[in-house]
């Protein structure tokens, strides 16, 4: 812990040098650095992980509202006349004036430096205090209990008993929870004019909900019919495997990765949509169906930030096995229908980043972030969004676990879920992306809902998980609809009025990228952390923070630094320290490989130590058929390779011939190489 603080302070000193190089006349940086060192002695890592990020939240709120409101730690003013924080006041005064009002000519470089200082240690992965973990678990439980109960029978083995999903609408039963776009009116308490305004807001929200329902019916109705067994056969014939596979994470039964195909349970709910005889075993196997018991998922706590942990669920093995197939179907079906990559792209966030920078300049689009999105997405909402495709809705019901075992709270127990699924479930991300896309489109369409009006919003509406981009005119509608559906917009991280935008890991202000570097670790005390520190060093260098990058580079062990390449910033395919002056390998050991007939250099790199296990029986054969294969990548049936550990080791790699030409020795190398190559 202390080493993290020391390295953060060391990098902050380098960052101060970068600021001083950009603003030679700026005074007070040395005093600010001394004050920061004093805070680190008294408060520890919390200065970088909690206090400074709090100032960053005040900063972005000031960019949105146009005025800086100070409160909390490290927010003491310079004086009664100068109302900006005393900490790094020289940079604050280049963004806000003495009255804490946003300047019309904001110094974007100073804004970037300020955000880099404030967010340097925000994402450092540390273990939270026990009290914060208990608070997060209590919030998880409280949110679950506040959700609406679903209309369909999600608690039974069959979802439909009599009445189908087409009779239910998003506008059903929402009057009790609909708020106006500003969130300031209480319908059941107000009288007179405010009551009339509240009544109008309720009907406006209800009309928008009807649009959202129409959009959902169009999009979900355009998806293909989902038949797991027929689709699996088609995928196998196309050399794509069966489509069923196990996830890489933990499962609730605590089975090893090579044991997952030996299913312990296959419940009746899963059997209706995914017959075990066709999905869970291979032809010729005499294996009988496992126990019909449906085990619960398991609530787990993983490190996120010092502010709070991340709560995820480890699913039962059979459920996760089928969820992966459904997730693959949704991805391909959205692509065939044209929704992906126009509105959703599950593999690339580049289009969202471009929209963030463009909207920070013209302010035509708003960026929206949700709080606890997966925990607040209820089965009640999902069954109405997916009502036009009974095959997909039935599969979502079959692969969903009904109970979760709380292993985080002090009081252990089971919780019957009304939410669709927690984080960690394979279908959570695609389902919430589709739901939020339908809501965003419904709130943005002006006029009739049809495919033409939906296509007009291309490059205006984009969704990636709970990161949403919508036109500015649909922001207030989106907030009211989200509130009606018991989803919560994080107003502190949603931006529509100012010229700051943030979404999908990109921060933009007036068309410029001001995304700071927020590493997860800065201590090179292991193989993976060494590589993470090297990557952070390169990120700081690419941002122009050369002194900060040099300070962080000095913390890398000397034996590792001696074995790293120097790679040009525009080159790909080589791992090392980036440089704007080109590549250089003069400091590395060199040799001629007589077997491969090439020159090589000795470098340090991450090496995965794999463990091979001989496997036999039909479970191994099931994994064989599940894998993709090609002529160059054949499938293996009898062996399972598992990464046991990762270590940093030296290895011989081909010479980067772009690095040749620095001196006479290297030029001679080039001539020798050409003579061998073209002999």
C-alpha positions as CSV (number, residue, x, y, z in Angstrom):
1,X,0.0,0.0,0.0
2,X,2.8,2.4,1.0
3,X,4.7,1.5,-2.2
4,X,1.6,2.5,-4.3
5,X,1.5,5.9,-2.5
6,X,5.2,6.4,-3.1
7,X,5.1,5.6,-6.8
8,X,2.0,7.8,-7.2
9,X,3.8,10.7,-5.5
10,X,6.9,10.0,-7.7
11,X,4.8,10.1,-10.9
12,X,3.1,13.3,-9.6
13,X,6.5,15.0,-9.3
14,X,7.2,14.1,-12.9
15,X,3.7,15.5,-13.9
16,X,4.6,18.7,-12.1
17,X,7.7,19.0,-14.3
18,X,5.5,18.5,-17.4
19,X,3.2,21.3,-16.2
20,X,6.2,23.6,-15.5
21,X,7.5,22.9,-19.0
22,X,4.2,23.9,-20.5
23,X,3.7,26.9,-18.2
24,X,7.2,28.3,-17.1
25,X,5.6,31.3,-15.4
26,X,3.2,29.2,-13.3
27,X,4.0,29.6,-9.6
28,X,3.1,27.5,-6.6
29,X,3.6,24.0,-8.0
30,X,6.4,23.1,-5.6
31,X,4.2,24.2,-2.7
32,X,1.3,22.1,-4.1
33,X,3.6,19.1,-4.3
34,X,4.8,19.5,-0.8
35,X,1.3,19.8,0.4
36,X,0.4,16.6,-1.5
37,X,3.3,14.8,0.1
38,X,2.1,15.9,3.5
39,X,-1.4,14.7,2.8
40,X,0.0,11.3,1.7
41,X,1.8,11.0,5.1
42,X,-1.4,11.6,7.0
43,X,-4.1,10.1,4.8
44,X,-2.3,7.5,2.8
45,X,-3.5,6.1,-0.5
46,X,-7.0,7.6,0.1
47,X,-5.6,11.0,-1.1
48,X,-5.2,9.6,-4.6
49,X,-8.0,7.1,-4.7
50,X,-10.8,9.1,-2.9
51,X,-10.0,12.8,-2.2
52,X,-8.5,13.9,-5.6
53,X,-11.2,12.0,-7.6
54,X,-13.8,13.9,-5.5
55,X,-12.3,17.1,-6.8
56,X,-12.5,15.8,-10.3
57,X,-16.2,15.1,-9.9
58,X,-16.6,18.8,-8.8
59,X,-14.6,19.8,-11.8
60,X,-16.7,18.0,-14.4
61,X,-19.9,19.2,-12.7
62,X,-18.5,22.8,-13.0
63,X,-17.9,22.2,-16.7
64,X,-21.5,21.1,-17.1
65,X,-23.2,23.8,-15.0
66,X,-20.7,26.6,-15.7
67,X,-20.0,27.3,-12.0
68,X,-17.8,25.5,-9.5
69,X,-19.4,24.5,-6.2
70,X,-16.8,23.4,-3.7
71,X,-17.5,20.9,-0.9
72,X,-15.7,18.0,0.6
73,X,-12.0,17.2,1.1
74,X,-9.2,19.2,-0.4
75,X,-11.7,21.9,-1.6
76,X,-10.5,24.7,0.6
77,X,-10.6,28.0,-1.3
78,X,-7.6,30.2,-2.0
79,X,-9.3,33.2,-0.2
80,X,-12.6,34.9,0.1
81,X,-12.0,36.7,-3.2
82,X,-10.5,33.8,-5.1
83,X,-13.1,30.9,-4.9
84,X,-11.2,28.1,-6.6
85,X,-9.4,25.3,-4.6
86,X,-6.1,26.2,-3.1
87,X,-4.7,22.9,-4.3
88,X,-3.2,23.5,-7.8
89,X,-4.9,26.9,-7.9
90,X,-2.7,28.0,-10.8
91,X,-4.3,25.4,-13.1
92,X,-7.8,26.0,-11.7
93,X,-7.6,29.7,-12.5
94,X,-6.9,28.8,-16.2
95,X,-10.3,27.0,-16.3
96,X,-12.4,29.1,-13.9
97,X,-12.2,32.8,-13.0
98,X,-11.8,34.2,-9.5
99,X,-15.6,33.9,-8.9
100,X,-15.5,30.2,-9.7
101,X,-17.4,30.8,-13.0
102,X,-16.3,28.9,-16.1
103,X,-14.2,30.9,-18.5
104,X,-15.3,31.4,-22.1
105,X,-11.7,30.7,-23.2
106,X,-10.8,27.7,-21.1
107,X,-7.2,26.6,-21.4
108,X,-7.8,23.0,-22.6
109,X,-4.1,22.0,-21.9
110,X,-4.5,23.2,-18.2
111,X,-7.8,21.3,-18.0
112,X,-6.1,18.1,-19.2
113,X,-3.2,18.6,-16.7
114,X,-5.7,19.2,-13.9
115,X,-7.7,16.1,-14.7
116,X,-4.6,14.0,-14.9
117,X,-3.6,15.1,-11.4
118,X,-7.0,14.4,-10.0
119,X,-7.6,11.0,-11.6
120,X,-4.1,9.6,-11.4
121,X,-5.0,7.2,-8.6
122,X,-8.7,6.8,-9.0
123,X,-8.7,3.4,-10.6
124,X,-6.0,1.8,-8.5
125,X,-7.2,-1.6,-7.6
126,X,-7.2,-2.0,-3.8
127,X,-9.1,-4.0,-1.4
128,X,-12.0,-2.0,0.1
129,X,-12.7,-1.8,3.8
130,X,-15.1,-4.3,5.2
131,X,-17.6,-1.6,5.9
132,X,-17.7,-0.5,2.3
133,X,-18.2,-4.1,1.2
134,X,-21.1,-4.5,3.6
135,X,-22.6,-1.2,2.4
136,X,-22.3,-2.3,-1.3
137,X,-24.0,-5.7,-0.4
138,X,-26.8,-3.9,1.4
139,X,-27.4,-1.5,-1.5
140,X,-27.5,-4.6,-3.8
141,X,-30.2,-6.1,-1.6
142,X,-32.2,-2.8,-1.3
143,X,-32.3,-2.3,-5.0
144,X,-33.5,-5.8,-5.6
145,X,-36.4,-5.4,-3.1
146,X,-37.5,-2.2,-4.7
147,X,-38.0,-3.6,-8.2
148,X,-41.4,-4.5,-9.6
149,X,-42.4,-8.1,-9.7
150,X,-42.6,-9.5,-13.2
151,X,-45.9,-10.2,-14.9
152,X,-44.9,-13.5,-16.5
153,X,-44.0,-16.6,-14.5
154,X,-40.2,-16.1,-14.3
155,X,-40.3,-18.1,-11.0
156,X,-41.6,-21.3,-12.7
157,X,-40.2,-23.7,-15.2
158,X,-42.4,-22.4,-18.0
159,X,-42.6,-18.7,-18.8
160,X,-46.0,-18.8,-20.5
161,X,-49.1,-20.1,-18.8
162,X,-52.2,-19.0,-20.8
163,X,-51.6,-15.3,-21.5
164,X,-48.8,-14.4,-23.8
165,X,-46.3,-11.5,-23.5
166,X,-47.9,-9.5,-26.4
167,X,-50.7,-8.3,-24.0
168,X,-48.2,-6.4,-21.8
169,X,-46.9,-3.0,-22.4
170,X,-44.2,-0.7,-21.0
171,X,-46.9,1.8,-20.0
172,X,-48.6,-0.7,-17.7
173,X,-48.5,0.3,-14.1
174,X,-45.9,3.1,-14.5
175,X,-48.0,6.0,-13.1
176,X,-46.9,5.5,-9.6
177,X,-43.2,5.9,-10.3
178,X,-43.1,8.3,-13.3
179,X,-41.4,11.6,-12.5
180,X,-41.1,14.7,-14.6
181,X,-37.9,15.3,-16.7
182,X,-36.4,17.5,-13.9
183,X,-37.3,15.1,-11.2
184,X,-38.7,17.8,-8.9
185,X,-42.5,17.1,-8.9
186,X,-44.3,14.7,-6.6
187,X,-47.5,13.7,-8.2
188,X,-49.4,12.5,-5.2
189,X,-48.6,15.5,-3.0
190,X,-48.7,18.5,-5.3
191,X,-51.9,20.6,-5.8
192,X,-52.9,23.4,-8.2
193,X,-50.6,24.3,-11.1
194,X,-47.9,21.9,-10.1
195,X,-50.3,19.1,-10.0
196,X,-51.5,20.0,-13.5
197,X,-47.9,20.1,-14.7
198,X,-47.2,16.8,-13.1
199,X,-50.3,15.3,-14.8
200,X,-49.0,16.5,-18.2
201,X,-45.5,15.1,-17.5
202,X,-47.1,11.8,-16.7
203,X,-48.9,11.6,-19.9
204,X,-45.9,12.8,-21.9
205,X,-43.8,10.0,-20.3
206,X,-46.5,7.5,-21.1
207,X,-46.6,8.6,-24.7
208,X,-42.8,8.2,-24.9
209,X,-43.1,4.7,-23.4
210,X,-45.5,3.8,-26.2
211,X,-42.8,4.9,-28.7
212,X,-40.2,2.9,-26.9
213,X,-42.5,-0.2,-27.1
214,X,-43.0,0.4,-30.8
215,X,-39.2,0.6,-31.3
216,X,-38.6,-2.6,-29.3
217,X,-41.3,-4.5,-31.3
218,X,-39.6,-3.4,-34.6
219,X,-36.0,-4.3,-33.5
220,X,-36.7,-7.5,-31.6
221,X,-39.2,-8.6,-34.3
222,X,-36.4,-8.2,-36.9
223,X,-34.2,-10.7,-35.2
224,X,-34.1,-14.3,-36.4
225,X,-36.1,-17.1,-34.7
226,X,-33.9,-18.8,-32.1
227,X,-33.7,-22.5,-32.2
228,X,-30.6,-23.6,-30.3
229,X,-30.3,-27.2,-31.7
230,X,-30.8,-26.2,-35.3
231,X,-28.4,-23.2,-35.0
232,X,-25.8,-25.4,-33.4
233,X,-25.9,-27.9,-36.3
234,X,-25.6,-25.1,-38.8
235,X,-22.6,-23.6,-36.9
236,X,-20.9,-27.0,-36.7
237,X,-21.2,-27.5,-40.5
238,X,-19.6,-24.0,-41.0
239,X,-16.5,-25.0,-38.9
240,X,-17.6,-22.7,-36.1
241,X,-18.1,-25.4,-33.5
242,X,-21.4,-25.9,-31.8
243,X,-21.5,-22.4,-30.4
244,X,-21.9,-23.8,-26.9
245,X,-18.9,-23.1,-24.6
246,X,-17.8,-22.5,-21.1
247,X,-16.8,-19.1,-19.8
248,X,-13.3,-18.4,-18.4
249,X,-14.5,-17.3,-15.0
250,X,-15.6,-19.1,-11.9
251,X,-18.8,-21.0,-11.6
252,X,-21.1,-21.4,-8.6
253,X,-20.2,-25.1,-8.2
254,X,-16.5,-24.1,-7.9
255,X,-15.4,-26.5,-10.6
256,X,-12.1,-26.3,-12.4
257,X,-12.1,-25.3,-16.1
258,X,-11.3,-28.9,-17.3
259,X,-14.2,-30.3,-15.2
260,X,-17.0,-28.0,-16.4
261,X,-18.2,-30.4,-19.1
262,X,-19.0,-33.0,-16.4
263,X,-22.2,-31.2,-15.6
264,X,-23.5,-31.8,-12.1
265,X,-27.0,-30.3,-12.7
266,X,-29.3,-29.8,-15.7
267,X,-32.6,-28.3,-14.4
268,X,-36.0,-28.8,-16.0
269,X,-36.2,-25.1,-16.9
270,X,-33.1,-25.5,-19.0
271,X,-34.2,-28.8,-20.4
272,X,-37.3,-27.3,-22.1
273,X,-35.2,-25.1,-24.4
274,X,-31.8,-26.9,-24.4
275,X,-32.4,-30.7,-24.3
276,X,-29.4,-32.3,-22.5
277,X,-29.5,-35.2,-25.0
278,X,-28.8,-32.7,-27.9
279,X,-26.7,-30.1,-26.1
280,X,-25.0,-31.5,-23.0
281,X,-23.5,-34.7,-24.5
282,X,-22.3,-36.1,-27.7
283,X,-23.7,-38.8,-29.9
284,X,-23.0,-42.3,-28.7
285,X,-22.6,-41.3,-25.1
286,X,-24.4,-43.4,-22.6
287,X,-24.3,-40.5,-20.1
288,X,-27.7,-39.9,-18.4
289,X,-29.0,-36.5,-17.6
290,X,-27.6,-35.1,-14.4
291,X,-29.6,-34.0,-11.4
292,X,-32.6,-31.8,-12.1
293,X,-31.8,-29.5,-9.2
294,X,-31.3,-25.8,-10.1
295,X,-28.5,-24.4,-8.1
296,X,-28.3,-20.7,-7.3
297,X,-25.7,-18.3,-8.6
298,X,-23.2,-17.0,-6.1
299,X,-22.6,-13.3,-5.3
300,X,-19.0,-12.4,-5.3
301,X,-16.9,-9.3,-4.5
302,X,-14.0,-8.3,-6.7
303,X,-11.8,-5.3,-6.4
304,X,-12.8,-2.2,-8.4
305,X,-11.7,1.1,-6.7
306,X,-11.2,2.3,-3.1
307,X,-14.7,3.8,-3.2
308,X,-16.4,0.5,-3.5
309,X,-16.1,-3.1,-4.8
310,X,-17.7,-4.6,-7.8
311,X,-20.4,-7.3,-7.1
312,X,-20.7,-10.0,-9.7
313,X,-22.5,-13.3,-9.8
314,X,-20.8,-16.7,-10.7
315,X,-23.4,-18.7,-12.6
316,X,-24.1,-22.4,-12.5
317,X,-22.0,-24.3,-15.1
318,X,-25.0,-25.5,-17.3
319,X,-26.6,-22.1,-17.3
320,X,-23.3,-20.4,-18.4
321,X,-22.8,-23.0,-21.0
322,X,-26.1,-22.2,-22.7
323,X,-25.8,-18.4,-22.0
324,X,-22.7,-18.3,-24.2
325,X,-24.6,-19.8,-27.1
326,X,-27.5,-17.3,-26.7
327,X,-25.0,-14.4,-26.5
328,X,-23.4,-15.5,-29.8
329,X,-26.8,-15.7,-31.4
330,X,-27.8,-12.2,-30.3
331,X,-24.5,-10.8,-31.6
332,X,-24.9,-12.3,-35.0
333,X,-28.6,-11.6,-35.3
334,X,-28.1,-7.9,-34.5
335,X,-25.4,-7.7,-37.2
336,X,-27.7,-9.3,-39.8
337,X,-30.6,-7.0,-39.0
338,X,-28.4,-3.9,-39.4
339,X,-28.6,-2.7,-35.8
340,X,-24.9,-3.6,-35.3
341,X,-22.6,-1.9,-35.9
342,X,-24.8,1.1,-36.7
343,X,-26.1,1.6,-33.2
344,X,-24.4,-1.1,-31.2
345,X,-20.8,-2.4,-31.7
346,X,-19.8,-5.1,-29.2
347,X,-16.2,-5.2,-30.4
348,X,-15.2,-1.6,-31.1
349,X,-15.9,1.6,-29.2
350,X,-14.1,3.8,-31.8
351,X,-17.4,5.2,-33.3
352,X,-18.6,6.1,-29.8
353,X,-15.4,7.9,-29.1
354,X,-15.7,9.9,-32.3
355,X,-19.2,11.0,-31.4
356,X,-18.0,12.1,-27.9
357,X,-15.4,14.4,-29.4
358,X,-17.8,15.8,-32.1
359,X,-20.6,16.4,-29.6
360,X,-18.3,18.2,-27.2
361,X,-17.8,20.7,-29.9
362,X,-21.3,21.2,-31.3
363,X,-23.3,20.0,-28.2
364,X,-25.8,18.3,-30.4
365,X,-25.5,15.0,-28.5
366,X,-25.7,14.1,-24.9
367,X,-23.8,11.3,-23.0
368,X,-25.7,9.4,-20.4
369,X,-24.4,7.1,-17.7
370,X,-26.5,4.8,-15.5
371,X,-26.0,3.8,-11.9
372,X,-26.1,0.0,-11.1
373,X,-27.6,-0.6,-14.6
374,X,-27.6,-4.4,-14.4
375,X,-28.9,-4.4,-10.9
376,X,-31.9,-2.2,-11.8
377,X,-32.9,-3.9,-15.0
378,X,-35.9,-5.9,-14.0
379,X,-37.6,-8.9,-15.6
380,X,-40.7,-6.7,-15.8
381,X,-38.9,-4.5,-18.3
382,X,-37.1,-7.3,-20.2
383,X,-40.3,-9.3,-20.8
384,X,-41.9,-6.2,-22.5
385,X,-38.9,-5.2,-24.6
386,X,-38.5,-8.8,-25.9
387,X,-42.3,-9.5,-26.2
388,X,-42.2,-9.7,-30.1
389,X,-39.8,-12.7,-30.0
390,X,-41.1,-15.5,-27.8
391,X,-38.2,-17.8,-28.8
392,X,-35.6,-15.3,-27.5
393,X,-37.6,-14.5,-24.4
394,X,-38.1,-18.2,-23.6
395,X,-34.3,-18.7,-23.9
396,X,-33.6,-15.8,-21.7
397,X,-35.9,-17.3,-19.1
398,X,-34.4,-20.7,-19.4
399,X,-30.8,-19.6,-19.0
400,X,-31.5,-17.2,-16.1
401,X,-31.0,-18.3,-12.5
402,X,-33.8,-17.6,-10.1
403,X,-31.9,-17.4,-6.9
404,X,-28.6,-16.0,-5.8
405,X,-26.6,-17.0,-2.7
406,X,-25.2,-14.0,-0.8
407,X,-21.6,-14.8,0.2
408,X,-20.6,-11.2,0.8
409,X,-22.8,-9.9,3.6
410,X,-22.2,-10.8,7.2
411,X,-25.6,-12.6,7.2
412,X,-25.4,-15.3,4.5
413,X,-28.6,-16.2,2.8
414,X,-30.5,-16.7,-0.5
415,X,-32.3,-14.0,-2.5
416,X,-35.0,-14.6,-5.1
417,X,-34.2,-12.2,-8.0
418,X,-36.6,-9.8,-9.6
419,X,-33.8,-8.3,-11.7
420,X,-33.0,-10.0,-15.0
421,X,-29.4,-10.9,-14.1
422,X,-26.3,-9.6,-12.3
423,X,-23.0,-8.7,-13.7
424,X,-21.0,-11.8,-14.5
425,X,-23.9,-13.4,-16.5
426,X,-23.1,-13.9,-20.2
427,X,-26.4,-12.4,-21.3
428,X,-26.4,-9.3,-19.1
429,X,-24.3,-7.1,-21.4
430,X,-26.1,-7.8,-24.7
431,X,-29.6,-7.7,-23.1
432,X,-29.0,-4.4,-21.3
433,X,-27.5,-2.9,-24.5
434,X,-30.6,-3.9,-26.5
435,X,-33.0,-2.6,-23.8
436,X,-31.2,0.8,-23.5
437,X,-30.9,1.1,-27.3
438,X,-34.7,0.8,-27.6
439,X,-35.2,3.4,-24.9
440,X,-32.7,5.8,-26.4
441,X,-34.3,5.5,-29.9
442,X,-37.8,5.9,-28.5
443,X,-36.9,9.0,-26.7
444,X,-35.1,10.5,-29.7
445,X,-37.6,9.9,-32.5
446,X,-39.7,12.9,-33.4
447,X,-42.8,11.8,-35.2
448,X,-44.0,8.3,-36.2
449,X,-42.0,5.3,-35.3
450,X,-40.8,3.3,-38.4
451,X,-37.6,1.9,-39.8
452,X,-37.0,5.1,-41.7
453,X,-37.1,7.3,-38.5
454,X,-34.9,4.8,-36.8
455,X,-32.2,4.8,-39.6
456,X,-32.2,8.6,-39.5
457,X,-30.7,8.4,-36.0
458,X,-27.7,6.5,-37.1
459,X,-24.5,8.3,-35.9
460,X,-26.7,10.1,-33.3
461,X,-27.7,7.2,-31.0
462,X,-25.1,4.7,-29.8
463,X,-25.2,2.3,-26.9
464,X,-22.4,0.2,-25.3
465,X,-23.6,-1.4,-22.2
466,X,-24.8,1.4,-19.9
467,X,-22.9,4.1,-21.8
468,X,-25.6,5.9,-23.9
469,X,-25.3,8.6,-26.5
470,X,-28.5,10.4,-27.6
471,X,-29.5,13.7,-29.2
472,X,-29.7,16.6,-26.8
473,X,-33.4,17.0,-27.4
474,X,-34.0,13.4,-26.1
475,X,-32.0,13.7,-22.9
476,X,-34.9,15.0,-20.6
477,X,-37.2,12.3,-22.1
478,X,-34.6,9.6,-21.4
479,X,-34.3,10.6,-17.8
480,X,-38.1,10.5,-17.2
481,X,-38.4,7.1,-19.0
482,X,-35.5,5.6,-17.1
483,X,-37.1,6.7,-13.9
484,X,-40.4,5.2,-14.9
485,X,-38.7,1.9,-15.6
486,X,-36.9,2.0,-12.2
487,X,-33.6,2.7,-13.9
488,X,-31.4,5.4,-12.5
489,X,-29.5,8.0,-14.5
490,X,-26.2,9.1,-12.9
491,X,-26.7,12.8,-13.3
492,X,-23.2,13.5,-12.0
493,X,-21.7,11.6,-15.0
494,X,-24.3,12.6,-17.7
495,X,-23.6,15.7,-19.7
496,X,-25.9,17.7,-22.0
497,X,-25.5,21.5,-21.3
498,X,-21.8,22.3,-21.3
499,X,-19.1,21.3,-23.8
500,X,-17.8,18.3,-21.8
501,X,-18.7,14.8,-22.8
502,X,-17.7,11.4,-21.4
503,X,-18.6,8.0,-22.7
504,X,-16.9,4.7,-23.4
505,X,-13.6,5.7,-21.8
506,X,-13.2,8.9,-23.8
507,X,-13.4,12.4,-22.4
508,X,-13.9,15.4,-24.7
509,X,-14.0,19.1,-24.3
510,X,-14.6,21.5,-27.2
511,X,-13.6,18.8,-29.7
512,X,-10.3,17.9,-27.9
513,X,-9.5,14.6,-26.2
514,X,-8.7,15.3,-22.5
515,X,-8.9,11.6,-21.4
516,X,-6.4,11.2,-18.5
517,X,-4.3,8.1,-17.8
518,X,-5.9,6.2,-14.9
519,X,-3.8,3.1,-14.2
520,X,-4.9,0.1,-12.1
521,X,-1.5,-0.5,-10.6
522,X,1.9,1.3,-10.6
523,X,4.0,-1.1,-8.6
524,X,6.0,-3.6,-10.7
525,X,6.0,-6.4,-8.2
526,X,5.0,-9.3,-10.5
527,X,5.0,-10.3,-14.1
528,X,1.6,-9.0,-15.0
529,X,2.1,-5.8,-13.0
530,X,5.4,-5.2,-14.7
531,X,3.7,-5.3,-18.1
532,X,1.0,-3.1,-16.8
533,X,3.5,-0.5,-15.6
534,X,5.2,-0.6,-19.1
535,X,1.9,0.0,-20.7
536,X,1.1,2.9,-18.4
537,X,4.5,4.4,-19.1
538,X,3.8,4.2,-22.9
539,X,0.3,5.8,-22.3
540,X,1.8,8.7,-20.4
541,X,4.4,9.1,-23.1
542,X,1.7,9.1,-25.9
543,X,-0.2,11.8,-24.0
544,X,2.9,14.1,-24.0
545,X,3.6,13.6,-20.3
546,X,7.2,12.7,-20.9
547,X,8.6,13.6,-17.4
548,X,5.8,11.6,-15.7
549,X,6.5,8.7,-18.1
550,X,10.2,8.9,-17.3
551,X,9.6,8.9,-13.5
552,X,7.4,5.9,-13.8
553,X,9.9,4.1,-16.1
554,X,12.5,4.6,-13.4
555,X,10.5,2.4,-11.0
556,X,10.7,-0.6,-13.4
557,X,13.4,-3.0,-12.2
558,X,16.7,-2.4,-14.0
559,X,17.1,-6.0,-15.2
560,X,13.7,-5.6,-17.0
561,X,14.5,-2.2,-18.5
562,X,17.7,-3.5,-20.0
563,X,15.7,-6.1,-21.9
564,X,13.0,-3.9,-23.4
565,X,13.0,-2.7,-26.9
566,X,12.6,1.0,-27.9
567,X,9.8,1.0,-30.4
568,X,8.6,3.9,-32.5
569,X,5.1,5.2,-31.6
570,X,3.7,4.4,-35.0
571,X,4.9,0.8,-35.1
572,X,2.9,-2.3,-34.2
573,X,3.9,-5.8,-33.5
574,X,6.7,-5.2,-31.0
575,X,6.4,-4.8,-27.3
576,X,8.6,-2.2,-25.5
577,X,9.0,1.4,-24.5
578,X,7.6,3.8,-27.1
579,X,9.6,6.7,-28.5
580,X,8.9,9.5,-30.9
581,X,12.5,9.3,-32.2
582,X,12.2,5.9,-33.8
583,X,13.2,2.4,-32.8
584,X,16.4,1.4,-31.2
585,X,17.8,-2.1,-30.2
586,X,21.5,-1.3,-29.8
587,X,21.4,-2.1,-26.1
588,X,20.1,-5.7,-26.6
589,X,22.1,-8.8,-27.2
590,X,22.0,-10.1,-30.8
591,X,22.6,-13.4,-32.5
592,X,22.2,-15.1,-35.8
593,X,19.6,-18.0,-35.7
594,X,21.1,-20.7,-37.9
595,X,17.9,-22.8,-37.8
596,X,15.5,-20.0,-38.8
597,X,18.1,-18.0,-40.8
598,X,17.3,-14.7,-39.2
599,X,18.9,-12.2,-36.8
600,X,17.4,-12.0,-33.3
601,X,17.6,-9.9,-30.2
602,X,17.1,-11.0,-26.6
603,X,14.2,-9.2,-24.9
604,X,12.1,-9.6,-21.8
605,X,8.5,-10.6,-22.3
606,X,5.6,-12.3,-20.5
607,X,5.6,-16.0,-20.8
608,X,2.5,-18.1,-20.0
609,X,3.4,-21.4,-18.2
610,X,0.8,-23.8,-19.4
611,X,-0.3,-27.0,-17.8
612,X,-1.4,-29.9,-19.9
613,X,-3.9,-32.4,-18.7
614,X,-4.8,-35.6,-20.5
615,X,-8.5,-36.0,-20.8
616,X,-10.6,-38.9,-21.7
617,X,-14.3,-39.7,-22.1
618,X,-17.3,-38.0,-23.6
619,X,-16.9,-34.7,-21.7
620,X,-13.6,-34.2,-23.5
621,X,-15.3,-35.0,-26.8
622,X,-18.0,-32.5,-26.1
623,X,-15.4,-29.8,-25.7
624,X,-13.8,-30.9,-28.9
625,X,-16.9,-30.3,-30.9
626,X,-17.5,-27.0,-29.2
627,X,-14.3,-25.4,-30.5
628,X,-13.9,-23.6,-33.8
629,X,-11.4,-25.1,-36.2
630,X,-9.6,-24.4,-39.4
631,X,-6.8,-25.9,-41.5
632,X,-4.2,-24.0,-39.5
633,X,-5.9,-24.4,-36.1
634,X,-7.1,-27.9,-35.7
635,X,-9.1,-29.1,-32.7
636,X,-7.5,-31.3,-30.0
637,X,-9.7,-33.7,-28.1
638,X,-7.5,-35.5,-25.5
639,X,-5.5,-32.6,-24.1
640,X,-6.5,-29.6,-22.1
641,X,-4.0,-26.7,-21.7
642,X,-4.5,-24.4,-18.8
643,X,-2.4,-21.3,-18.0
644,X,-0.9,-22.2,-14.6
645,X,1.0,-18.9,-14.1
646,X,2.6,-16.0,-15.9
647,X,6.2,-15.2,-15.5
648,X,8.6,-12.6,-17.0
649,X,11.4,-14.2,-18.9
650,X,13.9,-13.4,-21.6
651,X,13.5,-14.8,-25.1
652,X,15.0,-14.4,-28.6
653,X,12.8,-12.5,-31.0
654,X,13.3,-11.3,-34.6
655,X,15.1,-8.1,-35.1
656,X,13.0,-5.0,-35.8
657,X,14.6,-3.9,-39.0
658,X,13.2,-0.4,-38.7
659,X,15.6,0.0,-35.8
660,X,18.6,-0.5,-38.0
661,X,20.6,2.5,-39.3
662,X,21.6,4.2,-36.0
663,X,25.3,3.5,-36.3
664,X,27.9,1.8,-38.5
665,X,27.6,-1.5,-36.6
666,X,23.8,-1.6,-37.3
667,X,24.4,-0.6,-40.9
668,X,26.8,-3.5,-41.2
669,X,24.1,-5.8,-39.8
670,X,21.7,-4.6,-42.5
671,X,24.2,-5.4,-45.2
672,X,24.8,-8.9,-43.7
673,X,21.1,-9.5,-43.4
674,X,20.5,-8.5,-47.0
675,X,23.3,-10.7,-48.2
676,X,21.9,-13.7,-46.3
677,X,18.3,-13.0,-47.4
678,X,19.0,-12.6,-51.1
679,X,21.8,-15.1,-51.5
